[in-house]
Amino acid sequence: MGLKKELSLFQTTLYGVGIIVGAGIYVLLGQGAGIAGNAIWISFAIAALIAAFTGLSYAELSSMFPRDAAEYIFTKKAFKSDVLAFLVQWAMIITLIISAATVALGFGGYFSSLFGVDPKYAAAGLIIIITVLNYKGIKTSAKYNNFSSILEVLGLVFVILLGIFFFGKNDIDYFASPTGLTGILSATTLIFFAYIGFEELVNLSEETKNASRVIPKALVLSLVISTVLYILVSLAAVAIVGSDALSKSKAPIADIVSAAVPGSTARLLMSFIALFSTSNTVLVILIVASRMLYGLSCNHELPGICKTTGTTGTPYISIIIVTITALISLLIGGIKTIASITDIGIFLVYLFVNFSLIRLRYSEPNLKREFKSPVNLGKFPLLALFGILTVFLMLYHFELKLLVFESVIIFAGILFYYGFAGVQKLKAHPSLFRKSAFTMNKNEPFKNKFKS
């Protein structure tokens, strides 16, 4: 049974906005302000530019290959390498699962401020509840996403409106940063987590109507909407409470509103909106990660059982695997560490996505493209090149221990790939896998479309 095509342009755009907006501004605004100071809005602007370079590459590639496990497909078509394609998708899946844990901890922070529950217990409870929604099907998940996305955007608009009354009241230098450009760029490496999500839309292609046209549009729209909100909210935050107070806050948006509006009602309302926002982000991340496992299974890179779908039309085995891994990821460390690890993984994926676009411009120049990345020098996509250069710039600002941790993740992917390949060749323990894990027939997905 295949996945059901239920999503429209409006719904996919809301999915994009929902997953992008949920974590960074509600959770990491305070952490970023502690590094960049009043200039935190510049960090958001730089992060948006970096995201745009790769986002436009994703948009073009998704218009060519609207399939789940998108990064795998892009890399395989560009470089004709199974192992490289698998490792890129592996990095993306692990990155997503760790990011789900990051956002869940953000949810736990707000939940703890309201009810006094340990943040990690709250995060674990959220992941389990979200798993039920994921299993229920994409249509049910879309309803919750639509409601939560609209609510979280309204919450940010409220903060922006409050900020209007504070602009000009105090003598604030909005370009001030404790360590200048270095601090602004260091904050960018952290708060870039706030933009993660736009690329995940391409992994909803098989559940989207007319995906080759809809997904690129939804990707660009969600990125633009989120960027405008981020910059305006960060400016309002500095105007209302200042970067010093922001840096000490565990629930920054709630504290901003509390400082602007007397009484506890407004703060309580924003805390509840933050709960919906972060929970919605976790929902979309877990949906996309499970669809990536499904896509890799369809491409015979994971055990065939991972593509098993139930009566709800969802890949429930993949959902269970993603959920268990997300729960384990809660044990890695604090929210700042987990967010940074997530960003490193996503930058590595962006690197290969941009390289894939450049290569495919020359190896597949006549392949139909419903969308084309702008600013080209002949066939060469200049924005993809800028995407590659900015990735290297960002990686330079991460701590060495975090880069080592990401290397361990990649090495684990190599071991898994060759281990599973060995099992396939030996056909050992065939009862563990569906027949399609070892053989191909005319009814299997992707056979003709994605041959190397």
KADAPE-V856836 format. One record per residue. N is the residue number from 1. RES is the residue in three letters. SS is DSSP state (H for helix, E for strand, - for the rest). PHI is phi in whole degrees, -180 to 180 (999 if undefined). PSI is psi in degrees with one decimal (NA if undefined). Layout:
BEGIN
{{N RES SS PHI PSI} {N RES SS PHI PSI}}
END
This chain:
BEGIN
{{1 MET - 999 129.4} {2 GLY - -86 177.3} {3 LEU - -80 149.4} {4 LYS - -86 135.4} {5 LYS - -87 104.1} {6 GLU - -122 -18.6} {7 LEU E -94 138.9} {8 SER - -104 179.8} {9 LEU H -61 -44.2} {10 PHE H -60 -45.5} {11 GLN H -68 -41.2} {12 THR H -69 -35.2} {13 THR H -65 -42.5} {14 LEU H -64 -37.3} {15 TYR H -59 -45.9} {16 GLY H -63 -48.7} {17 VAL H -62 -41.9} {18 GLY H -60 -43.7} {19 ILE H -79 -31.2} {20 ILE H -73 -50.3} {21 VAL H -71 -30.3} {22 GLY H -57 -43.8} {23 ALA H -94 -58.0} {24 GLY H -59 -50.4} {25 ILE H -78 -32.3} {26 TYR H -83 -22.3} {27 VAL H -117 -45.8} {28 LEU H -101 1.0} {29 LEU H -58 -43.5} {30 GLY H -65 -44.5} {31 GLN H -61 -43.4} {32 GLY H -65 -39.5} {33 ALA H -65 -30.6} {34 GLY H -66 -22.5} {35 ILE H -97 -46.4} {36 ALA H -94 -12.6} {37 GLY H 70 -145.7} {38 ASN H -64 -20.4} {39 ALA H -84 16.9} {40 ILE H -57 -30.4} {41 TRP H -64 -30.5} {42 ILE H -68 -38.5} {43 SER H -59 -41.8} {44 PHE H -65 -38.2} {45 ALA H -67 -43.3} {46 ILE H -63 -44.0} {47 ALA H -60 -37.6} {48 ALA H -65 -40.4} {49 LEU H -64 -44.5} {50 ILE H -62 -43.5} {51 ALA H -64 -37.3} {52 ALA H -64 -40.9} {53 PHE H -55 -51.2} {54 THR H -77 -32.4} {55 GLY H -60 -38.6} {56 LEU H -71 -30.3} {57 SER H -67 -44.4} {58 TYR H -59 -42.1} {59 ALA H -61 -44.9} {60 GLU H -66 -45.7} {61 LEU H -65 -37.6} {62 SER H -70 -25.9} {63 SER H -74 -20.6} {64 MET H -89 -39.8} {65 PHE - -132 78.9} {66 PRO - -80 80.6} {67 ARG - -139 157.5} {68 ASP - -67 166.2} {69 ALA - 55 47.5} {70 ALA H -60 -45.5} {71 GLU H -61 -36.1} {72 TYR H -62 -47.6} {73 ILE H -64 -46.4} {74 PHE H -58 -49.8} {75 THR H -67 -39.6} {76 LYS H -66 -42.8} {77 LYS H -66 -33.9} {78 ALA H -80 -42.6} {79 PHE H -112 -4.2} {80 LYS - 55 35.4} {81 SER - -126 115.9} {82 ASP H -64 -44.7} {83 VAL H -68 -40.4} {84 LEU H -65 -44.0} {85 ALA H -61 -42.6} {86 PHE H -64 -44.0} {87 LEU H -66 -36.9} {88 VAL H -64 -45.1} {89 GLN H -70 -35.5} {90 TRP H -59 -47.8} {91 ALA H -60 -38.3} {92 MET H -67 -43.5} {93 ILE H -64 -48.6} {94 ILE H -62 -40.7} {95 THR H -59 -45.5} {96 LEU H -64 -44.8} {97 ILE H -64 -41.6} {98 ILE H -66 -37.1} {99 SER H -67 -33.3} {100 ALA H -61 -39.8} {101 ALA H -65 -38.7} {102 THR H -60 -49.7} {103 VAL H -68 -37.0} {104 ALA H -62 -37.4} {105 LEU H -67 -35.2} {106 GLY H -62 -43.0} {107 PHE H -58 -44.4} {108 GLY H -61 -35.1} {109 GLY H -63 -46.7} {110 TYR H -67 -41.5} {111 PHE H -63 -39.8} {112 SER H -66 -38.3} {113 SER H -67 -25.0} {114 LEU H -89 -42.3} {115 PHE H -122 -4.0} {116 GLY - 75 12.9} {117 VAL - -81 145.9} {118 ASP - -56 128.1} {119 PRO H -54 -37.6} {120 LYS H -70 -35.8} {121 TYR H -67 -41.3} {122 ALA H -63 -40.9} {123 ALA H -63 -43.8} {124 ALA H -64 -41.7} {125 GLY H -62 -40.9} {126 LEU H -61 -47.5} {127 ILE H -59 -40.9} {128 ILE H -66 -43.6} {129 ILE H -65 -42.5} {130 ILE H -62 -34.5} {131 THR H -60 -37.1} {132 VAL H -64 -43.9} {133 LEU H -63 -41.8} {134 ASN H -59 -44.8} {135 TYR H -66 -34.0} {136 LYS H -61 -25.2} {137 GLY - 125 160.1} {138 ILE H -66 -30.6} {139 LYS H -69 -43.2} {140 THR H -65 -43.7} {141 SER H -62 -38.0} {142 ALA H -64 -36.4} {143 LYS H -63 -45.1} {144 TYR H -66 -40.5} {145 ASN H -63 -44.1} {146 ASN H -59 -47.8} {147 PHE H -63 -48.5} {148 SER H -66 -40.6} {149 SER H -63 -44.7} {150 ILE H -64 -41.3} {151 LEU H -64 -44.8} {152 GLU H -69 -34.3} {153 VAL H -67 -41.4} {154 LEU H -62 -37.4} {155 GLY H -61 -43.1} {156 LEU H -70 -37.1} {157 VAL H -62 -37.9} {158 PHE H -62 -43.1} {159 VAL H -63 -42.3} {160 ILE H -61 -43.2} {161 LEU H -64 -39.5} {162 LEU H -63 -39.4} {163 GLY H -62 -29.9} {164 ILE H -58 -37.3} {165 PHE - -75 -11.3} {166 PHE - -106 -17.7} {167 PHE - -62 129.4} {168 GLY - 87 -11.1} {169 LYS - -73 -37.0} {170 ASN - -116 154.5} {171 ASP - -83 88.2} {172 ILE - -113 130.3} {173 ASP - -93 104.9} {174 TYR - -76 -0.8} {175 PHE - -107 2.1} {176 ALA - -77 130.6} {177 SER - -138 134.0} {178 PRO - -54 -36.9} {179 THR - -122 25.6} {180 GLY H 64 -143.5} {181 LEU H -62 -34.3} {182 THR H -60 -44.3} {183 GLY H -65 -39.8} {184 ILE H -63 -43.6} {185 LEU H -71 -37.0} {186 SER H -64 -40.8} {187 ALA H -65 -35.4} {188 THR H -61 -40.5} {189 THR H -62 -30.4} {190 LEU H -82 -53.5} {191 ILE H -77 -4.4} {192 PHE H -59 -24.5} {193 PHE H -51 -30.3} {194 ALA H -65 -20.5} {195 TYR H -99 -10.5} {196 ILE - -62 130.0} {197 GLY - 142 -36.8} {198 PHE H -60 -38.4} {199 GLU H -71 -19.9} {200 GLU H -75 -16.3} {201 LEU H -60 -32.2} {202 VAL H -67 -19.5} {203 ASN H -89 8.8} {204 LEU H -107 12.2} {205 SER H -58 -40.0} {206 GLU H -77 -3.7} {207 GLU H -116 15.7} {208 THR E -118 135.6} {209 LYS - -72 134.5} {210 ASN - 50 52.9} {211 ALA H -59 -36.9} {212 SER H -63 -24.5} {213 ARG H -98 -41.4} {214 VAL H -73 -44.9} {215 ILE H -61 -48.4} {216 PRO H -58 -41.6} {217 LYS H -64 -46.0} {218 ALA H -63 -36.7} {219 LEU H -63 -49.7} {220 VAL H -66 -44.5} {221 LEU H -61 -45.8} {222 SER H -65 -35.4} {223 LEU H -69 -42.8} {224 VAL H -65 -47.3} {225 ILE H -60 -45.0} {226 SER H -66 -39.7} {227 THR H -63 -46.1} {228 VAL H -59 -45.3} {229 LEU H -62 -44.7} {230 TYR H -60 -49.2} {231 ILE H -65 -43.9} {232 LEU H -67 -39.4} {233 VAL H -68 -41.4} {234 SER H -65 -37.4} {235 LEU H -65 -43.2} {236 ALA H -64 -39.0} {237 ALA H -62 -44.4} {238 VAL H -66 -38.4} {239 ALA H -66 -35.7} {240 ILE H -84 -49.5} {241 VAL - -120 -18.3} {242 GLY H 86 157.0} {243 SER H -70 -31.4} {244 ASP H -63 -47.6} {245 ALA H -66 -37.9} {246 LEU H -61 -40.7} {247 SER H -66 -21.2} {248 LYS - -96 -1.0} {249 SER - -91 136.6} {250 LYS - -93 -16.2} {251 ALA - -134 70.8} {252 PRO H -58 -45.0} {253 ILE H -65 -41.8} {254 ALA H -64 -39.8} {255 ASP H -69 -33.8} {256 ILE H -63 -48.1} {257 VAL H -65 -38.9} {258 SER H -62 -36.9} {259 ALA H -71 -28.9} {260 ALA H -89 -31.6} {261 VAL - -120 117.1} {262 PRO - -61 151.0} {263 GLY - 92 170.3} {264 SER - -96 -11.9} {265 THR H -63 -47.5} {266 ALA H -64 -41.4} {267 ARG H -64 -40.6} {268 LEU H -63 -42.6} {269 LEU H -62 -45.0} {270 MET H -68 -32.2} {271 SER H -65 -40.4} {272 PHE H -68 -39.1} {273 ILE H -62 -40.3} {274 ALA H -63 -35.7} {275 LEU H -63 -44.1} {276 PHE H -65 -41.9} {277 SER H -62 -51.3} {278 THR H -69 -37.4} {279 SER H -66 -35.7} {280 ASN H -66 -39.7} {281 THR H -63 -43.7} {282 VAL H -60 -41.2} {283 LEU H -58 -51.2} {284 VAL H -66 -39.1} {285 ILE H -61 -46.7} {286 LEU H -68 -34.0} {287 ILE H -62 -51.0} {288 VAL H -65 -43.0} {289 ALA H -61 -40.4} {290 SER H -68 -33.5} {291 ARG H -71 -30.0} {292 MET H -67 -42.8} {293 LEU H -61 -41.9} {294 TYR H -58 -46.4} {295 GLY H -65 -40.7} {296 LEU H -65 -36.6} {297 SER H -65 -40.4} {298 CYS H -64 -26.7} {299 ASN - -94 11.5} {300 HIS - 66 26.1} {301 GLU - -101 -8.8} {302 LEU - -134 161.2} {303 PRO - -52 138.8} {304 GLY H -59 -22.3} {305 ILE H -63 -23.2} {306 CYS H -69 -16.1} {307 LYS H -101 9.3} {308 THR - -67 126.4} {309 THR - -114 145.3} {310 GLY - -98 -163.8} {311 THR - -67 -21.5} {312 THR - -84 -3.5} {313 GLY - 78 20.7} {314 THR - -117 147.7} {315 PRO - -78 85.2} {316 TYR H -69 -29.2} {317 ILE H -67 -44.2} {318 SER H -62 -38.0} {319 ILE H -61 -44.4} {320 ILE H -63 -43.7} {321 ILE H -61 -46.1} {322 VAL H -63 -41.7} {323 THR H -63 -47.6} {324 ILE H -62 -42.7} {325 THR H -66 -38.2} {326 ALA H -64 -40.3} {327 LEU H -63 -40.7} {328 ILE H -65 -35.9} {329 SER H -64 -21.5} {330 LEU - -62 -18.6} {331 LEU - -88 -4.9} {332 ILE - -64 -45.1} {333 GLY - 167 -159.7} {334 GLY - -75 171.6} {335 ILE H -65 -35.3} {336 LYS H -66 -43.0} {337 THR H -65 -46.0} {338 ILE H -65 -39.9} {339 ALA H -63 -40.2} {340 SER H -67 -40.9} {341 ILE H -62 -40.9} {342 THR H -60 -44.7} {343 ASP H -64 -40.4} {344 ILE H -60 -46.6} {345 GLY H -60 -42.9} {346 ILE H -69 -35.6} {347 PHE H -65 -39.1} {348 LEU H -64 -40.5} {349 VAL H -64 -44.3} {350 TYR H -58 -37.4} {351 LEU H -56 -48.9} {352 PHE H -77 -28.4} {353 VAL H -65 -43.9} {354 ASN H -67 -41.8} {355 PHE H -61 -38.1} {356 SER H -63 -42.4} {357 LEU H -63 -45.2} {358 ILE H -59 -46.3} {359 ARG H -66 -41.3} {360 LEU H -70 -24.9} {361 ARG H -61 -29.0} {362 TYR H -101 -36.3} {363 SER H -82 -27.1} {364 GLU - -132 58.8} {365 PRO - -67 -24.7} {366 ASN - -98 0.2} {367 LEU - -67 137.4} {368 LYS - -63 130.1} {369 ARG - -124 116.9} {370 GLU - -75 -19.9} {371 PHE - -140 143.5} {372 LYS - -132 129.7} {373 SER - -60 131.4} {374 PRO - -77 177.7} {375 VAL - 61 80.1} {376 ASN E -122 148.6} {377 LEU E -110 91.5} {378 GLY - 68 -124.2} {379 LYS - -83 -16.9} {380 PHE E -77 123.9} {381 PRO E -85 103.6} {382 LEU H -63 -36.4} {383 LEU H -66 -32.2} {384 ALA H -65 -38.6} {385 LEU H -63 -43.7} {386 PHE H -61 -37.0} {387 GLY H -61 -41.5} {388 ILE H -65 -46.2} {389 LEU H -64 -40.4} {390 THR H -70 -29.9} {391 VAL H -61 -47.4} {392 PHE H -62 -37.2} {393 LEU H -63 -42.8} {394 MET H -70 -41.6} {395 LEU H -61 -30.3} {396 TYR - -63 -25.1} {397 HIS - -94 5.3} {398 PHE - -91 152.3} {399 GLU - -67 147.3} {400 LEU H -60 -40.2} {401 LYS H -63 -31.1} {402 LEU H -73 -37.4} {403 LEU H -65 -37.7} {404 VAL H -65 -42.3} {405 PHE H -59 -42.5} {406 GLU H -66 -35.2} {407 SER H -63 -37.9} {408 VAL H -63 -39.7} {409 ILE H -62 -44.2} {410 ILE H -65 -42.4} {411 PHE H -62 -39.6} {412 ALA H -62 -36.9} {413 GLY H -64 -39.2} {414 ILE H -63 -45.8} {415 LEU H -61 -42.9} {416 PHE H -64 -44.5} {417 TYR H -59 -51.9} {418 TYR H -73 -29.2} {419 GLY H -66 -45.2} {420 PHE H -68 -37.1} {421 ALA H -62 -38.8} {422 GLY H -65 -39.4} {423 VAL H -65 -40.5} {424 GLN H -62 -43.2} {425 LYS H -66 -39.7} {426 LEU H -80 -16.0} {427 LYS - 53 39.6} {428 ALA - -79 142.1} {429 HIS - 50 56.2} {430 PRO H -61 -19.7} {431 SER H -68 -16.7} {432 LEU H -76 -19.5} {433 PHE - -125 154.9} {434 ARG - -74 159.4} {435 LYS H -56 -34.9} {436 SER H -68 -11.1} {437 ALA H -71 -20.1} {438 PHE - -113 -25.1} {439 THR - -129 162.5} {440 MET - -123 140.8} {441 ASN - -139 175.9} {442 LYS - -67 -17.8} {443 ASN - -90 -5.6} {444 GLU - -82 141.3} {445 PRO - -66 150.4} {446 PHE - 72 0.7} {447 LYS - -58 -50.2} {448 ASN - -88 -28.9} {449 LYS - -78 -29.0} {450 PHE - -127 41.0} {451 LYS - -70 142.7} {452 SER - -71 NA}}
END
